[in-house]
Amino acid sequence: MPSTTEILDGLSAIANQATGIAAVWHLVIAIALIALASGWRPSQHTARLLIGTPLVSVAALAFALATRSMAGSSPRVCWPSQGWR
């Protein structure tokens, strides 16, 4: 299992490499909040997209950056009974 320091270093690297995407998502969320405050009510489908899309994009970005950073080393495999190896 990675140490706390390794996890935090990885999260910091992802955050530093994705500042542009983060800025865009913050802008989208701000616009949605302003629209909600102005009385706009999205359909259930639109609301689900507004909630789910940022979460999926963050997960995809984290996976892509983690995969790229591990390209030179053997990937870690987690077996439930054995932990990280």
N, CA and C atoms as an extended XYZ file, in Angstrom:
255
Properties=species:S:1:pos:R:3:atomname:S:1:resname:S:1:resid:I:1 pbc="F F F"
N         0.851       -1.170        0.000 N   MET     1
C         0.000        0.000        0.000 CA  MET     1
C         0.893        1.229        0.000 C   MET     1
N         0.553        2.230       -0.837 N   PRO     2
C         1.362        3.446       -0.866 CA  PRO     2
C         1.264        4.193        0.463 C   PRO     2
N         2.330        4.868        0.799 N   SER     3
C         2.326        5.648        2.039 CA  SER     3
C         1.475        6.900        1.856 C   SER     3
N         1.155        7.534        2.967 N   THR     4
C         0.382        8.765        2.931 CA  THR     4
C         1.088        9.825        2.092 C   THR     4
N         2.386        9.910        2.232 N   THR     5
C         3.167       10.888        1.476 CA  THR     5
C         3.077       10.617       -0.022 C   THR     5
N         3.175        9.350       -0.419 N   GLU     6
C         3.077        9.002       -1.839 CA  GLU     6
C         1.702        9.359       -2.399 C   GLU     6
N         0.662        9.090       -1.629 N   ILE     7
C        -0.689        9.412       -2.077 CA  ILE     7
C        -0.854       10.917       -2.251 C   ILE     7
N        -0.417       11.685       -1.251 N   LEU     8
C        -0.536       13.140       -1.323 CA  LEU     8
C         0.311       13.729       -2.446 C   LEU     8
N         1.497       13.171       -2.663 N   ASP     9
C         2.338       13.637       -3.774 CA  ASP     9
C         1.658       13.387       -5.118 C   ASP     9
N         1.038       12.218       -5.251 N   GLY    10
C         0.321       11.900       -6.483 CA  GLY    10
C        -0.863       12.820       -6.714 C   GLY    10
N        -1.620       13.086       -5.651 N   LEU    11
C        -2.763       13.992       -5.770 CA  LEU    11
C        -2.313       15.417       -6.106 C   LEU    11
N        -1.213       15.847       -5.515 N   SER    12
C        -0.678       17.180       -5.822 CA  SER    12
C        -0.247       17.269       -7.273 C   SER    12
N         0.404       16.229       -7.776 N   ALA    13
C         0.846       16.220       -9.173 CA  ALA    13
C        -0.351       16.292      -10.115 C   ALA    13
N        -1.403       15.531       -9.825 N   ILE    14
C        -2.602       15.566      -10.658 CA  ILE    14
C        -3.219       16.956      -10.627 C   ILE    14
N        -3.328       17.540       -9.445 N   ALA    15
C        -3.919       18.876       -9.322 CA  ALA    15
C        -3.103       19.915      -10.084 C   ALA    15
N        -1.783       19.819      -10.033 N   ASN    16
C        -0.927       20.791      -10.720 CA  ASN    16
C        -0.979       20.634      -12.233 C   ASN    16
N        -1.185       19.406      -12.713 N   GLN    17
C        -1.210       19.169      -14.154 CA  GLN    17
C        -2.569       19.481      -14.777 C   GLN    17
N        -3.599       19.631      -13.972 N   ALA    18
C        -4.946       19.784      -14.510 CA  ALA    18
C        -5.602       21.106      -14.102 C   ALA    18
N        -4.827       22.142      -13.947 N   THR    19
C        -5.411       23.414      -13.506 CA  THR    19
C        -6.367       24.007      -14.540 C   THR    19
N        -6.090       23.823      -15.809 N   GLY    20
C        -6.984       24.340      -16.851 CA  GLY    20
C        -8.347       23.680      -16.815 C   GLY    20
N        -8.354       22.374      -16.683 N   ILE    21
C        -9.622       21.634      -16.605 CA  ILE    21
C       -10.376       22.026      -15.338 C   ILE    21
N        -9.662       22.177      -14.248 N   ALA    22
C       -10.300       22.583      -12.994 CA  ALA    22
C       -10.935       23.960      -13.132 C   ALA    22
N       -10.252       24.877      -13.798 N   ALA    23
C       -10.802       26.225      -13.984 CA  ALA    23
C       -12.082       26.178      -14.816 C   ALA    23
N       -12.094       25.365      -15.855 N   VAL    24
C       -13.292       25.235      -16.693 CA  VAL    24
C       -14.450       24.666      -15.880 C   VAL    24
N       -14.187       23.625      -15.095 N   TRP    25
C       -15.268       23.037      -14.297 CA  TRP    25
C       -15.776       24.015      -13.244 C   TRP    25
N       -14.893       24.784      -12.648 N   HIS    26
C       -15.344       25.783      -11.676 CA  HIS    26
C       -16.228       26.833      -12.355 C   HIS    26
N       -15.882       27.221      -13.566 N   LEU    27
C       -16.694       28.177      -14.316 CA  LEU    27
C       -18.068       27.589      -14.633 C   LEU    27
N       -18.102       26.342      -15.082 N   VAL    28
C       -19.376       25.677      -15.391 CA  VAL    28
C       -20.258       25.587      -14.142 C   VAL    28
N       -19.665       25.215      -13.024 N   ILE    29
C       -20.429       25.106      -11.777 CA  ILE    29
C       -20.927       26.477      -11.331 C   ILE    29
N       -20.104       27.500      -11.458 N   ALA    30
C       -20.535       28.859      -11.090 CA  ALA    30
C       -21.713       29.312      -11.948 C   ALA    30
N       -21.646       29.038      -13.243 N   ILE    31
C       -22.746       29.400      -14.137 CA  ILE    31
C       -24.017       28.654      -13.753 C   ILE    31
N       -23.886       27.361      -13.447 N   ALA    32
C       -25.055       26.570      -13.040 CA  ALA    32
C       -25.648       27.098      -11.738 C   ALA    32
N       -24.809       27.473      -10.790 N   LEU    33
C       -25.312       28.013       -9.524 CA  LEU    33
C       -26.012       29.359       -9.715 C   LEU    33
N       -25.452       30.192      -10.575 N   ILE    34
C       -26.093       31.483      -10.868 CA  ILE    34
C       -27.443       31.247      -11.544 C   ILE    34
N       -27.489       30.299      -12.477 N   ALA    35
C       -28.753       29.990      -13.153 CA  ALA    35
C       -29.781       29.449      -12.160 C   ALA    35
N       -29.348       28.589      -11.249 N   LEU    36
C       -30.264       28.069      -10.230 CA  LEU    36
C       -30.781       29.186       -9.331 C   LEU    36
N       -29.902       30.094       -8.944 N   ALA    37
C       -30.306       31.213       -8.094 CA  ALA    37
C       -31.263       32.156       -8.825 C   ALA    37
N       -31.175       32.175      -10.145 N   SER    38
C       -32.052       33.030      -10.946 CA  SER    38
C       -33.400       32.382      -11.235 C   SER    38
N       -33.585       31.159      -10.766 N   GLY    39
C       -34.871       30.501      -10.947 CA  GLY    39
C       -34.901       29.374      -11.956 C   GLY    39
N       -33.800       29.086      -12.628 N   TRP    40
C       -33.771       27.993      -13.596 CA  TRP    40
C       -33.830       26.671      -12.859 C   TRP    40
N       -34.668       25.779      -13.333 N   ARG    41
C       -34.769       24.445      -12.763 CA  ARG    41
C       -34.526       23.431      -13.882 C   ARG    41
N       -33.423       22.708      -13.800 N   PRO    42
C       -33.109       21.746      -14.870 CA  PRO    42
C       -34.012       20.519      -14.796 C   PRO    42
N       -34.137       19.839      -15.915 N   SER    43
C       -34.845       18.556      -15.905 CA  SER    43
C       -34.004       17.556      -15.114 C   SER    43
N       -34.594       16.427      -14.766 N   GLN    44
C       -33.839       15.418      -14.012 CA  GLN    44
C       -32.633       14.938      -14.809 C   GLN    44
N       -32.817       14.773      -16.095 N   HIS    45
C       -31.710       14.314      -16.941 CA  HIS    45
C       -30.553       15.315      -16.925 C   HIS    45
N       -30.872       16.593      -17.092 N   THR    46
C       -29.842       17.633      -17.082 CA  THR    46
C       -29.172       17.728      -15.716 C   THR    46
N       -29.957       17.623      -14.654 N   ALA    47
C       -29.391       17.680      -13.303 CA  ALA    47
C       -28.424       16.525      -13.076 C   ALA    47
N       -28.797       15.344      -13.523 N   ARG    48
C       -27.898       14.187      -13.372 CA  ARG    48
C       -26.594       14.406      -14.136 C   ARG    48
N       -26.705       14.950      -15.343 N   LEU    49
C       -25.494       15.239      -16.118 CA  LEU    49
C       -24.620       16.277      -15.420 C   LEU    49
N       -25.255       17.321      -14.877 N   LEU    50
C       -24.488       18.379      -14.200 CA  LEU    50
C       -23.775       17.853      -12.958 C   LEU    50
N       -24.366       16.877      -12.306 N   ILE    51
C       -23.746       16.319      -11.104 CA  ILE    51
C       -22.707       15.255      -11.461 C   ILE    51
N       -23.037       14.406      -12.419 N   GLY    52
C       -22.175       13.262      -12.720 CA  GLY    52
C       -20.980       13.537      -13.607 C   GLY    52
N       -21.127       14.443      -14.548 N   THR    53
C       -20.048       14.674      -15.516 CA  THR    53
C       -18.737       15.138      -14.871 C   THR    53
N       -18.768       16.092      -13.938 N   PRO    54
C       -17.490       16.470      -13.315 CA  PRO    54
C       -16.840       15.318      -12.549 C   PRO    54
N       -17.651       14.502      -11.891 N   LEU    55
C       -17.088       13.376      -11.140 CA  LEU    55
C       -16.430       12.359      -12.069 C   LEU    55
N       -17.106       12.061      -13.173 N   VAL    56
C       -16.545       11.115      -14.142 CA  VAL    56
C       -15.280       11.677      -14.773 C   VAL    56
N       -15.284       12.969      -15.102 N   SER    57
C       -14.102       13.552      -15.745 CA  SER    57
C       -12.907       13.573      -14.793 C   SER    57
N       -13.137       13.828      -13.515 N   VAL    58
C       -12.043       13.798      -12.537 CA  VAL    58
C       -11.491       12.392      -12.401 C   VAL    58
N       -12.374       11.404      -12.351 N   ALA    59
C       -11.919       10.010      -12.245 CA  ALA    59
C       -11.122        9.606      -13.485 C   ALA    59
N       -11.611        9.981      -14.660 N   ALA    60
C       -10.906        9.653      -15.901 CA  ALA    60
C        -9.550       10.347      -15.970 C   ALA    60
N        -9.513       11.598      -15.564 N   LEU    61
C        -8.260       12.343      -15.563 CA  LEU    61
C        -7.256       11.726      -14.589 C   LEU    61
N        -7.719       11.396      -13.395 N   ALA    62
C        -6.827       10.774      -12.407 CA  ALA    62
C        -6.302        9.443      -12.921 C   ALA    62
N        -7.169        8.654      -13.545 N   PHE    63
C        -6.734        7.369      -14.095 CA  PHE    63
C        -5.720        7.570      -15.206 C   PHE    63
N        -5.999        8.507      -16.105 N   ALA    64
C        -5.091        8.760      -17.227 CA  ALA    64
C        -3.730        9.239      -16.744 C   ALA    64
N        -3.712       10.168      -15.798 N   LEU    65
C        -2.438       10.680      -15.297 CA  LEU    65
C        -1.695        9.637      -14.484 C   LEU    65
N        -2.411        8.826      -13.718 N   ALA    66
C        -1.760        7.769      -12.940 CA  ALA    66
C        -1.183        6.706      -13.862 C   ALA    66
N        -1.918        6.368      -14.916 N   THR    67
C        -1.434        5.378      -15.878 CA  THR    67
C        -0.200        5.896      -16.592 C   THR    67
N        -0.214        7.183      -16.958 N   ARG    68
C         0.933        7.777      -17.650 CA  ARG    68
C         2.151        7.820      -16.734 C   ARG    68
N         1.934        8.108      -15.440 N   SER    69
C         3.069        8.203      -14.533 CA  SER    69
C         3.648        6.839      -14.208 C   SER    69
N         2.848        5.783      -14.365 N   MET    70
C         3.342        4.434      -14.075 CA  MET    70
C         3.823        3.725      -15.331 C   MET    70
N         3.863        4.416      -16.468 N   ALA    71
C         4.211        3.768      -17.733 CA  ALA    71
C         5.590        3.126      -17.696 C   ALA    71
N         6.513        3.722      -16.964 N   GLY    72
C         7.865        3.185      -16.922 CA  GLY    72
C         8.065        2.092      -15.887 C   GLY    72
N         7.111        1.895      -15.005 N   SER    73
C         7.252        0.878      -13.972 CA  SER    73
C         6.159       -0.157      -14.116 C   SER    73
N         6.330       -1.260      -13.414 N   SER    74
C         5.287       -2.277      -13.462 CA  SER    74
C         4.106       -1.801      -12.634 C   SER    74
N         2.888       -1.948      -13.161 N   PRO    75
C         1.724       -1.475      -12.425 CA  PRO    75
C         1.488       -2.281      -11.167 C   PRO    75
N         0.919       -1.635      -10.178 N   ARG    76
C         0.588       -2.319       -8.947 CA  ARG    76
C        -0.727       -3.057       -9.131 C   ARG    76
N        -0.780       -4.250       -8.610 N   VAL    77
C        -1.985       -5.046       -8.686 CA  VAL    77
C        -2.478       -5.279       -7.283 C   VAL    77
N        -3.756       -5.090       -7.055 N   CYS    78
C        -4.317       -5.268       -5.716 CA  CYS    78
C        -5.210       -6.488       -5.716 C   CYS    78
N        -4.812       -7.489       -4.983 N   TRP    79
C        -5.646       -8.666       -4.766 CA  TRP    79
C        -6.242       -8.509       -3.384 C   TRP    79
N        -7.550       -8.698       -3.237 N   PRO    80
C        -8.197       -8.430       -1.959 CA  PRO    80
C        -7.540       -9.087       -0.752 C   PRO    80
N        -7.091      -10.316       -0.897 N   SER    81
C        -6.529      -11.014        0.257 CA  SER    81
C        -5.044      -10.720        0.478 C   SER    81
N        -4.382      -10.099       -0.506 N   GLN    82
C        -2.931       -9.925       -0.416 CA  GLN    82
C        -2.498       -8.465       -0.278 C   GLN    82
N        -3.374       -7.523       -0.506 N   GLY    83
C        -2.975       -6.127       -0.471 CA  GLY    83
C        -2.196       -5.747       -1.706 C   GLY    83
N        -1.437       -4.678       -1.644 N   TRP    84
C        -0.662       -4.203       -2.802 CA  TRP    84
C         0.588       -5.027       -2.972 C   TRP    84
N         0.924       -5.305       -4.232 N   ARG    85
C         2.191       -5.989       -4.508 CA  ARG    85
C         2.784       -5.473       -5.773 C   ARG    85
